[in-house]
Amino acid sequence: MSDSASIMPEHPPVTDWINDFDHTDPAWTENPFPIWEKLRAASPVVHTERFLGCYMPTTYQAVKEIAYDTEHFSSRRVIVRDVRPEITARAPPITSDPPEHKPAKQLLLPPFTPDAMKKLEPRVRAICNELIDEFIADGKCDAAARYTKHVPVRAIAHMLGIPEKDGDLFIKWIHSILELGIKDENALMEAVREMTGYFAAHLEQRRKDPTDDLISTLMKARDKDGNPLPDEHVLGSLRLLLIAGIDTTWSAIGSSLWHLAKTPDDRERLVKEPELMPLAVEELLRAYSPVTMAREVMKETTVCGCPIKPGNMVLLSFPAANRDPAMFPDADKVVIDRKENRHAAFGLGIHRCVGSNLARMEMTVAIEEWLKRIPDFRLDPAGKVTWSEGTVRGPRQLPLLFGKTN
Amino acid sequence: MAGKLKIRVDQDKCQGHARCKSLAPELFDLDEYGNAHEAGDGTVPAGLEDKAYLAQSNCPEIAIEVTEE
């Protein structure tokens, strides 16, 4: 992002992708797919000395092996960064390993089942239409700034029981943590402090005046021995829900609209055959998976025959796994009605995204409502599409024109 | 082709992606955590065979078994 470039320590441009990859390089941010293809052709696991040493599995099989192997690969660090400071702010269960992981995750799962999401769906449909009302008369909009960003922010705020209008604050924190934080420790810590203070105030308020929302649900949760969770755990999980629940889905909805804007055949087909939506959403998730996770190597091992040494991080690229032609025929094509699709957009193994049902519902509803109101749209040639850097990939500017070309 | 199909969800493998429930709601139930179980005794009613195979081929954890009786 241009506003932050000045304070980031610069990474030298990459010339040798296979031995020196860098997921923050502008070429990767702009178009990572040919880079992944090159890395995959070289080896199932590649390594860079950047980020204090980091591996990247390039095939579906290698990603899967690492995701399933919690003995050699820890989740205590889930972002590949320039620094590896001592771990202070945990966010269970995403940063948890067995045996702590399961009880922490089970607390979060019940509010995110498909049935729970059905109850939230009408509010999300209304949010989408409120947003579209604001710009449809203009005949154009930056869909990333005016639509895709706000859908998940408002939905998660609604679930947590915090004001939807605080959304701008959340977006600022997330940008500091997921983008600036890769290279700027101070920006990350400041955002974590602000978020923690914000949620601590909400906890305090609910101690006096309990409510019927996700924050109260976590506060009422009890562990196996009947004790309430320490505030630190509740605050960590709330930080996680906010960080994980927003720019991920913002990105997924944005990439979907970007694809539909430049692919009239798929767009027209979805308008004519809305029953294809469930398959289309999974295929868009596969082709444009937003989320790359990380692991820290704890013990020496091998993955797909490649030696793996402790002291390194792992860039766990589910998006690259989802483009592996050994797993998906025509992996580089969007096949809008793809029948067989074991994509890993929400991870594999015990860390399967807690919010996957929420993300799917938000994506489905946001695309459906958009297509109902704006069935014809295209990229605005006068504008420029820009993509986020780092851990979560999606359009951050998406200028669109509405209506048919002629 | 004549035999009846039976499905089973391996509880050690299922991670609650819920793809099966979305593709074949008649054949799967979810528990309070969102993890899937075969509905009833797992027998696939006639006419839903394709859905059983579709659910199986979309499970990211390869947790669904389909057998012919």
Interface residues (C-beta under 8 A of the other chain):
Chain A: Q106 L109 P110 F112 T113 P114 D115 P278 E282 K339 E340 N341 R342 H343 A344 F346 L348 G349 I350 R352 S356 N357 R360
Chain B: Q15 G16 H17 A18 R19 K21 S22 L23 L30 E32 Y33 G34 L54 S57 N58 C59 P60 E61 I62
